[in-house]
């Protein structure tokens, strides 16, 4: 149902000019190149892919930290891709971000209370300092921290605790949608599950929608309702989490899932790991055709000439000529 969609991204393009000098030939990195997908209300949409595929750039473009060069981003039916001023400020109250590095994303000179209260002040949510402090203590309780942590500085906390502070800061303005940009990748394995469980609990209680970006495929499977698989700035496959993991269709998705570590040595020994060969194309000068063709064992001459379009295959969208009828 269209009414259930909170975020709709259509043919989104985010490019960066990396030309080194005024006399050098122009070089443009096509970090996100024509991506389309949607996120439903109350849903977690997982986004996976190799490092450098454009996942984080896509997330930062959605929250308007980067400006797209093409396509549209519709939030609650309104195109926000060109918002500025007060309209952009109102949008950012509804859409927040949890950053990847809990050490770099918190100001070391501010106390935990000041960090969490800053968005409240910017968006003028609570009128008095007492109201803001009371709400901050409430948020600390929600994310599993103690009220007396409000006076401490980020350097006094572990990585997992700092990420909880980042989550509390994102919740400070009562958002409807949160972009989680690899929120567990910098944490110890023992802490990752705690943060995932916290995010799930908060989503259930507050009815939030998530875009969950990660490279840990097992965690993505655990938290996501649907998953999008990205490669070199393009969306290769989109579908329900279980379908993607247990019945992958795109050759890249199949190869990506074959790399997931398995704890049982007998099962791991019997499993066939797909080793991708061939050169990874440059995002500065991408070749014609399918971006995955140079590493795909099933590529034909057509794959090197023509760019495939997404094809509906049951519950999924697959960008591959193999599934043309």
Kinemage of the C-alpha trace (Angstrom):
@kinemage 1
@onewidth
@group {chain A} dominant
@subgroup {mainchain}
@vectorlist {calphas} color= white
{ca unk a 1} P 0.000 0.000 0.000
{ca unk a 2} L 1.368 3.424 -1.021
{ca unk a 3} L -0.042 4.984 2.161
{ca unk a 4} L 2.171 2.694 4.261
{ca unk a 5} L 5.364 4.050 2.675
{ca unk a 6} L 7.217 6.603 4.821
{ca unk a 7} L 10.288 6.969 2.570
{ca unk a 8} L 10.470 6.565 -1.192
{ca unk a 9} L 13.771 6.961 -3.034
{ca unk a 10} L 13.614 7.127 -6.837
{ca unk a 11} L 16.613 7.058 -9.220
{ca unk a 12} L 18.812 8.774 -6.607
{ca unk a 13} L 22.261 9.918 -7.709
{ca unk a 14} L 25.017 11.325 -5.500
{ca unk a 15} L 28.268 12.259 -7.246
{ca unk a 16} L 31.488 13.820 -5.913
{ca unk a 17} L 33.974 15.915 -7.871
{ca unk a 18} L 37.471 14.559 -7.035
{ca unk a 19} L 39.387 16.456 -9.701
{ca unk a 20} L 42.867 17.142 -8.274
{ca unk a 21} L 43.711 20.425 -9.962
{ca unk a 22} L 42.370 23.061 -12.320
{ca unk a 23} L 44.430 21.650 -15.195
{ca unk a 24} L 43.591 18.000 -14.478
{ca unk a 25} L 40.835 16.176 -16.357
{ca unk a 26} L 37.514 16.243 -14.527
{ca unk a 27} L 36.950 13.196 -12.331
{ca unk a 28} L 33.525 12.420 -10.849
{ca unk a 29} L 32.919 9.604 -8.351
{ca unk a 30} L 29.461 8.121 -8.874
{ca unk a 31} L 28.940 6.977 -5.276
{ca unk a 32} L 25.180 6.429 -5.668
{ca unk a 33} L 24.041 5.992 -9.253
{ca unk a 34} L 20.308 5.575 -9.834
{ca unk a 35} L 19.119 3.816 -6.658
{ca unk a 36} L 15.387 3.261 -6.027
{ca unk a 37} L 13.650 1.680 -3.018
{ca unk a 38} L 11.066 2.444 -0.347
{ca unk a 39} L 10.673 1.952 3.404
{ca unk a 40} L 7.310 1.278 5.016
{ca unk a 41} L 6.122 2.733 8.322
{ca unk a 42} L 7.373 0.720 11.279
{ca unk a 43} L 9.699 -1.302 9.048
{ca unk a 44} L 13.445 -1.929 9.197
{ca unk a 45} L 14.984 -1.846 5.726
{ca unk a 46} L 18.469 -3.368 5.785
{ca unk a 47} L 21.123 -2.172 3.353
{ca unk a 48} L 24.134 -4.409 2.695
{ca unk a 49} L 27.093 -4.593 0.348
{ca unk a 50} L 30.875 -4.520 0.247
{ca unk a 51} L 32.835 -1.589 1.653
{ca unk a 52} L 32.777 1.309 -0.794
{ca unk a 53} L 29.515 0.284 -2.477
{ca unk a 54} L 27.784 3.559 -1.503
{ca unk a 55} L 25.688 2.444 1.498
{ca unk a 56} L 26.768 5.206 3.880
{ca unk a 57} L 26.658 7.849 1.135
{ca unk a 58} L 23.073 6.817 0.416
{ca unk a 59} L 22.159 7.135 4.112
{ca unk a 60} L 23.798 10.538 4.427
{ca unk a 61} L 22.064 11.752 1.277
{ca unk a 62} L 18.687 10.731 2.702
{ca unk a 63} L 19.258 12.823 5.852
{ca unk a 64} L 20.517 15.686 3.653
{ca unk a 65} L 24.130 15.694 4.797
{ca unk a 66} L 24.944 15.307 1.096
{ca unk a 67} L 22.992 16.862 -1.749
{ca unk a 68} L 21.919 14.535 -4.559
{ca unk a 69} L 22.616 15.485 -8.168
{ca unk a 70} L 19.555 13.655 -9.454
{ca unk a 71} L 16.472 11.683 -8.464
{ca unk a 72} L 13.991 12.277 -5.661
{ca unk a 73} L 13.681 11.506 -1.941
{ca unk a 74} L 10.065 11.537 -0.814
{ca unk a 75} L 9.375 11.533 2.920
{ca unk a 76} L 5.715 11.126 3.859
{ca unk a 77} L 4.812 11.934 0.245
{ca unk a 78} L 6.852 15.156 -0.001
{ca unk a 79} L 10.042 15.514 -2.059
{ca unk a 80} L 12.736 16.687 0.361
{ca unk a 81} L 15.734 16.457 -1.978
{ca unk a 82} L 15.897 20.243 -2.473
{ca unk a 83} L 14.727 21.460 0.951
{ca unk a 84} L 16.512 24.394 2.573
{ca unk a 85} L 16.126 26.673 5.587
{ca unk a 86} L 13.235 26.143 7.964
{ca unk a 87} L 11.725 23.363 5.842
{ca unk a 88} L 14.978 21.403 6.056
{ca unk a 89} L 15.115 21.991 9.805
{ca unk a 90} L 11.560 20.642 10.198
{ca unk a 91} L 12.503 17.576 8.126
{ca unk a 92} L 15.559 16.861 10.267
{ca unk a 93} L 13.396 16.805 13.364
{ca unk a 94} L 11.540 13.846 11.843
{ca unk a 95} L 14.594 12.065 10.411
{ca unk a 96} L 17.664 11.452 12.552
{ca unk a 97} L 20.892 9.474 12.189
{ca unk a 98} L 22.972 7.165 14.373
{ca unk a 99} L 26.578 7.349 13.197
{ca unk a 100} L 29.047 4.532 12.709
{ca unk a 101} L 31.856 5.686 15.011
{ca unk a 102} L 30.719 6.349 18.601
{ca unk a 103} L 34.136 7.856 19.367
{ca unk a 104} L 34.132 10.466 16.578
{ca unk a 105} L 30.430 11.359 16.589
{ca unk a 106} L 30.287 12.742 20.155
{ca unk a 107} L 31.813 16.099 21.073
{ca unk a 108} L 34.460 15.339 23.751
{ca unk a 109} L 34.094 18.821 25.260
{ca unk a 110} L 30.390 18.457 25.989
{ca unk a 111} L 28.816 16.441 28.791
{ca unk a 112} L 26.352 13.673 27.977
{ca unk a 113} L 23.524 15.930 29.083
{ca unk a 114} L 24.653 18.758 26.794
{ca unk a 115} L 25.009 16.352 23.846
{ca unk a 116} L 21.471 15.002 24.243
{ca unk a 117} L 19.913 18.385 25.027
{ca unk a 118} L 21.500 20.196 22.073
{ca unk a 119} L 18.934 18.918 19.501
{ca unk a 120} L 16.110 19.906 21.876
{ca unk a 121} L 17.472 23.457 22.006
{ca unk a 122} L 17.986 23.645 18.226
{ca unk a 123} L 14.415 22.490 17.537
{ca unk a 124} L 12.924 24.414 20.488
{ca unk a 125} L 11.100 21.370 21.829
{ca unk a 126} L 11.215 22.028 25.560
{ca unk a 127} L 10.947 25.582 26.879
{ca unk a 128} L 12.881 25.312 30.139
{ca unk a 129} L 16.191 23.785 31.192
{ca unk a 130} L 14.344 21.701 33.802
{ca unk a 131} L 12.108 20.123 31.147
{ca unk a 132} L 15.076 19.357 28.930
{ca unk a 133} L 17.004 17.770 31.784
{ca unk a 134} L 14.017 15.668 32.816
{ca unk a 135} L 13.615 14.426 29.244
{ca unk a 136} L 17.363 13.686 29.027
{ca unk a 137} L 17.229 11.554 32.185
{ca unk a 138} L 14.230 9.724 30.687
{ca unk a 139} L 16.173 9.062 27.474
{ca unk a 140} L 19.181 7.783 29.431
{ca unk a 141} L 16.894 5.296 31.152
{ca unk a 142} L 15.434 4.216 27.805
{ca unk a 143} L 18.884 3.416 26.371
{ca unk a 144} L 20.061 1.635 29.509
{ca unk a 145} L 22.260 4.316 31.086
{ca unk a 146} L 22.081 5.837 34.575
{ca unk a 147} L 20.694 9.292 35.429
{ca unk a 148} L 24.004 10.381 36.969
{ca unk a 149} L 25.717 9.849 33.601
{ca unk a 150} L 24.220 13.171 32.545
{ca unk a 151} L 27.178 15.085 34.083
{ca unk a 152} L 29.939 12.909 32.604
{ca unk a 153} L 31.965 13.287 29.415
{ca unk a 154} L 32.162 10.822 26.487
{ca unk a 155} L 35.766 9.860 27.369
{ca unk a 156} L 34.464 8.221 30.552
{ca unk a 157} L 32.397 5.641 28.630
{ca unk a 158} L 33.021 2.472 26.653
{ca unk a 159} L 32.223 2.178 22.938
{ca unk a 160} L 28.908 0.456 23.617
{ca unk a 161} L 27.889 3.116 26.129
{ca unk a 162} L 28.862 5.885 23.717
{ca unk a 163} L 26.675 4.343 21.029
{ca unk a 164} L 23.796 4.318 23.520
{ca unk a 165} L 24.411 8.035 24.027
{ca unk a 166} L 24.251 8.478 20.255
{ca unk a 167} L 20.931 6.626 20.178
{ca unk a 168} L 19.582 8.839 22.978
{ca unk a 169} L 20.643 11.941 21.030
{ca unk a 170} L 18.805 10.663 17.934
{ca unk a 171} L 15.671 10.081 20.026
{ca unk a 172} L 15.825 13.523 21.660
{ca unk a 173} L 13.625 15.198 19.018
{ca unk a 174} L 11.050 12.362 18.820
{ca unk a 175} L 11.859 11.336 15.219
{ca unk a 176} L 9.765 9.082 12.999
{ca unk a 177} L 12.639 7.669 10.939
{ca unk a 178} L 16.238 6.845 11.889
{ca unk a 179} L 19.126 6.068 9.550
{ca unk a 180} L 21.426 3.646 11.395
{ca unk a 181} L 24.791 3.926 9.618
{ca unk a 182} L 26.656 0.749 10.641
{ca unk a 183} L 25.897 1.469 14.327
{ca unk a 184} L 27.529 -1.745 15.590
{ca unk a 185} L 30.593 -2.126 13.347
{ca unk a 186} L 32.941 -0.333 15.781
{ca unk a 187} L 31.725 -2.323 18.808
{ca unk a 188} L 32.865 -5.578 20.392
{ca unk a 189} L 30.867 -8.631 19.346
{ca unk a 190} L 29.564 -9.051 22.897
{ca unk a 191} L 28.117 -5.519 22.797
{ca unk a 192} L 26.662 -5.661 19.285
{ca unk a 193} L 23.702 -7.876 20.248
{ca unk a 194} L 22.853 -5.550 23.142
{ca unk a 195} L 22.675 -2.519 20.838
{ca unk a 196} L 20.604 -4.446 18.258
{ca unk a 197} L 18.159 -5.578 20.953
{ca unk a 198} L 17.933 -1.989 22.232
{ca unk a 199} L 17.119 -0.680 18.743
{ca unk a 200} L 14.434 -3.346 18.292
{ca unk a 201} L 12.902 -2.554 21.680
{ca unk a 202} L 12.819 1.193 20.959
{ca unk a 203} L 11.272 0.570 17.535
{ca unk a 204} L 8.545 -1.587 19.058
{ca unk a 205} L 7.728 0.962 21.752
{ca unk a 206} L 7.869 4.109 19.600
{ca unk a 207} L 6.792 2.770 16.197
{ca unk a 208} L 9.942 4.007 14.445
{ca unk a 209} L 11.108 3.152 10.929
{ca unk a 210} L 14.779 2.288 10.346
{ca unk a 211} L 17.189 2.257 7.437
{ca unk a 212} L 19.788 -0.126 8.874
{ca unk a 213} L 23.125 -0.005 7.046
{ca unk a 214} L 25.644 -2.757 7.813
{ca unk a 215} L 28.166 -5.173 6.377
{ca unk a 216} L 27.501 -7.849 9.044
{ca unk a 217} L 24.993 -9.935 7.119
{ca unk a 218} L 23.897 -12.074 10.077
{ca unk a 219} L 22.943 -8.977 12.079
{ca unk a 220} L 21.072 -7.531 9.103
{ca unk a 221} L 19.079 -10.741 8.771
{ca unk a 222} L 18.195 -10.577 12.470
{ca unk a 223} L 16.903 -6.999 12.537
{ca unk a 224} L 15.553 -6.370 9.011
{ca unk a 225} L 12.099 -6.911 7.515
{ca unk a 226} L 13.366 -6.328 3.973
{ca unk a 227} L 16.882 -6.041 2.567
{ca unk a 228} L 18.508 -4.174 -0.310
{ca unk a 229} L 21.831 -5.375 -1.723
{ca unk a 230} L 24.094 -2.654 -3.170
{ca unk a 231} L 27.086 -2.928 -5.462
{ca unk a 232} L 29.132 -0.026 -6.842
{ca unk a 233} L 26.376 2.539 -6.290
{ca unk a 234} L 23.579 0.359 -7.729
{ca unk a 235} L 20.832 -1.705 -6.120
{ca unk a 236} L 21.208 -5.335 -7.193
{ca unk a 237} L 18.365 -7.024 -5.320
{ca unk a 238} L 15.543 -6.065 -2.939
{ca unk a 239} L 13.259 -8.426 -1.067
{ca unk a 240} L 12.052 -9.870 2.266
{ca unk a 241} L 14.935 -10.744 4.590
{ca unk a 242} L 14.291 -14.490 4.664
{ca unk a 243} L 13.935 -14.696 0.885
{ca unk a 244} L 17.213 -12.837 0.364
{ca unk a 245} L 19.117 -15.038 2.811
{ca unk a 246} L 17.689 -18.439 2.030
{ca unk a 247} L 16.887 -18.053 -1.684
{ca unk a 248} L 19.190 -15.350 -3.134
{ca unk a 249} L 18.729 -14.654 -6.849
{ca unk a 250} L 21.334 -12.158 -8.026
{ca unk a 251} L 24.818 -13.645 -8.591
{ca unk a 252} L 26.325 -10.916 -6.382
{ca unk a 253} L 23.900 -11.656 -3.531
{ca unk a 254} L 24.722 -15.361 -3.793
{ca unk a 255} L 28.463 -14.628 -3.601
{ca unk a 256} L 28.016 -12.190 -0.717
{ca unk a 257} L 26.026 -14.682 1.356
{ca unk a 258} L 28.520 -17.473 0.708
{ca unk a 259} L 31.097 -15.447 2.670
{ca unk a 260} L 29.105 -15.511 5.949
{ca unk a 261} L 31.124 -17.393 8.603
{ca unk a 262} L 29.493 -20.560 10.011
{ca unk a 263} L 30.284 -21.682 13.557
{ca unk a 264} L 29.657 -25.400 12.920
{ca unk a 265} L 32.891 -26.764 11.329
{ca unk a 266} L 31.129 -29.670 9.592
{ca unk a 267} L 28.588 -27.389 7.908
{ca unk a 268} L 31.295 -24.853 7.106
{ca unk a 269} L 33.433 -27.540 5.444
{ca unk a 270} L 30.539 -28.661 3.253
{ca unk a 271} L 29.609 -25.102 2.258
{ca unk a 272} L 30.989 -23.794 -1.012
{ca unk a 273} L 32.531 -20.338 -0.781
{ca unk a 274} L 32.229 -18.303 -3.977
{ca unk a 275} L 35.432 -16.373 -4.665
{ca unk a 276} L 34.783 -13.354 -6.863
{ca unk a 277} L 37.458 -12.883 -9.504
{ca unk a 278} L 38.071 -10.079 -11.961
{ca unk a 279} L 38.647 -6.369 -11.525
{ca unk a 280} L 36.334 -4.148 -9.471
{ca unk a 281} L 35.305 -1.280 -11.787
{ca unk a 282} L 36.248 2.243 -10.787
{ca unk a 283} L 33.353 4.439 -9.599
{ca unk a 284} L 35.143 7.329 -11.327
{ca unk a 285} L 34.939 5.743 -14.752
{ca unk a 286} L 32.386 2.917 -14.559
{ca unk a 287} L 32.128 0.728 -17.661
{ca unk a 288} L 29.027 0.336 -19.790
{ca unk a 289} L 26.604 -2.448 -18.981
{ca unk a 290} L 26.022 -4.179 -15.663
{ca unk a 291} L 28.408 -2.904 -12.943
{ca unk a 292} L 28.920 -6.489 -11.711
{ca unk a 293} L 29.657 -8.008 -15.137
{ca unk a 294} L 33.467 -7.998 -14.759
{ca unk a 295} L 33.244 -10.259 -11.680
{ca unk a 296} L 30.185 -12.352 -12.574
{ca unk a 297} L 30.639 -15.988 -13.652
{ca unk a 298} L 27.289 -15.875 -15.487
{ca unk a 299} L 27.935 -12.694 -17.466
{ca unk a 300} L 27.283 -12.720 -21.215
{ca unk a 301} L 28.320 -10.250 -23.905
{ca unk a 302} L 25.037 -8.427 -23.404
{ca unk a 303} L 25.922 -7.773 -19.737
{ca unk a 304} L 28.958 -5.755 -20.862
{ca unk a 305} L 26.938 -3.702 -23.367
{ca unk a 306} L 23.548 -3.038 -21.748
{ca unk a 307} L 22.546 -1.935 -18.251
{ca unk a 308} L 19.890 -4.248 -16.753
{ca unk a 309} L 16.740 -2.805 -15.211
{ca unk a 310} L 15.040 -4.116 -12.044
{ca unk a 311} L 12.765 -7.089 -12.736
{ca unk a 312} L 9.961 -8.253 -10.446
{ca unk a 313} L 10.538 -11.901 -9.484
{ca unk a 314} L 7.911 -12.931 -6.956
{ca unk a 315} L 8.428 -10.826 -3.844
{ca unk a 316} L 11.703 -9.404 -5.097
{ca unk a 317} L 13.251 -6.911 -7.478
{ca unk a 318} L 16.375 -8.257 -9.191
{ca unk a 319} L 18.597 -6.195 -11.483
{ca unk a 320} L 19.812 -9.000 -13.730
{ca unk a 321} L 19.180 -10.222 -17.280
{ca unk a 322} L 19.002 -13.830 -16.014
{ca unk a 323} L 15.447 -13.270 -14.815
{ca unk a 324} L 13.969 -11.746 -17.947
{ca unk a 325} L 10.984 -13.733 -19.200
